């Protein structure tokens, strides 16, 4: 598992929201804290702080293509500045005792397939593994991932290579490993809408029986568990119960609907969820939706 990536500059200024992202629970281990930035000193401090927070691995993000990150020279922007990228990796490796890994895109655009050369530089600098998303930064998430780019990275380095891009189902993982020779796979967006995919992919890679996909009721139960868990975390952070509910419901407005994505009338419920402010409202709407799915009836109006 890996944390949401954290800004090295935010760590430097001890930003409360950033430090909160770096809190590690024992059941999450082994856990990697992913940091991003373009300033060497800030990245070194962020890496050292990640280690202090208990990170089992420190990962350097050089794959994020989002404009607000790239504008600072961070994330995928470092693919265009190999000297600075290499300097950051060297400094971070020397600053911590835990393994350091790097996540990259194939390059900035199709005219600059930078990943293999960068991979070789990072290996010499002491990284323990490299993950490559098989799209160029300029693509964002558009188009289909080109797994051949992963194979070319694998041929260029001797450290483990983790392939990323369009892994949604167990067969996708088997196909990527077979086609590219990569040592492992990374699942990103698919796990947000379908966290059960992780157990199913893990099972097929370990030659164990693949668990059945979750039923709609299991998905709804997990959505409710997710919401309740976040409410509890907000209370533990010092918020009053009413405020904790409001903060959690608002924070998960984009996440909760993904648990029912693809079901008939799911869009209708999603729209209602965006207007809700309490845990009771969300739970009632989800349970009513699950009941209607089982009965196969038309969903009544949902108000929020």
C-alpha positions, 0 to 999 in steps of 0.5 A, a space after each residue: 500500500 501507498 499513501 496519497 502522495 505528500 508535498 515535500 514543501 508541505 512537510 517542511 512547513 509541518 502542514 497539519 493536513 499533510 502530516 495527517 496523511 502520513 499517519 500509519 496504522 499497523 494493519 496497513 503495513 508494509 506501507 510506502 509514503 510517497 513524496 513529491 517535490 523539486 527542491 532537493 533539501 525539501 525532499 530530503 527532509 520529507 524523506 527523513 520525516 517519512 521514515 520517522 513516521 514509520 514508513 517501510 518504504 519511501 517512494 518518490 513521485 515522478 509521474 503526476 501530470 496534474 498542472 498544479 504539480 507540474 508547474 512547481 517542477 515536481 512530479 512528471 516535470 522531473 522527466 524533463 530534467 534528468 539531472 535534477 531528478 537524479 540528484 533528488 534520488 541520490 540525496 533521498 537514498 542517502 538520507 534514509 535507511 529504509 528502501 527508496 523507490 521511484 514511480 515514473 511515467 514513460 516520459 513527458 510525451 511520445 517524443 521523449 521516452 525517458 524512462 529507461 535512461 532515468 531507470 538506469 540512473 536511479 538504479 546507480 543511485 541506489 533505488 530498490 525498485 521502480 514503478 512505471 505507468 505505461 503512458 506519457 505524462 501528456 496523455 494523462 489517463 487518456 488512451 490505452 496504456 502501452 505495456 511495451 513501454 514496461 517491457 523496455 524498462 524491464 530490459 534496461 534495469 536489474 532492480 524490480 520493475 512494477 508495471 502500472 496502467 489499465 490493471 482492473 481484473 486478475 487476467 489483466 495482471 497475468 497478461 501484463 506480467 506475461 507480456 512485459 516480464 515485470 516483477 509486479 503490478 500496481 493498481 491505482 484507479 481501479 482500486 478506488 471504485 473496486 477495492 475487491 480487485 486487489 484481493 482477486 488479483 493477489 489470489 491469481 498471482 499466488 495461484 489461489 482460488 479467486 474470490 467471487 466479485 462482491 454482491 451489491 449488498 457487500 458493496 453497500 456494507 463496505 461503503 457504510 463501513 468506510 463512512 463510519 470509519 472516517 467519521 470515527 477518525 474525525 472524532 478522534 481528531 477532535 471534531 464534535 460528532 455532528 461536525 465529524 459526520 459533515 466532514 466525512 460525508 462531504 469528503 466521501 461524496 466522490 467515493 461513496 457512489 463508486 461503490 454502486 457504480 454500474 448498477 441501474 439507477 446508481 447515477 440517480 442515487 449519486 446525485 442525491 448523495 451529493 446533497 446529503 450532510 449526515 451519516 444517517 441520510 447516506 446510510 438510508 439512501 444506500 440501504 434503500 438502493 440495495 433493497 431495490 436492487 435485490 427486488 429488481 424494482 424501480 427505485 423510488 425518489 431519493 431526497 437529500 
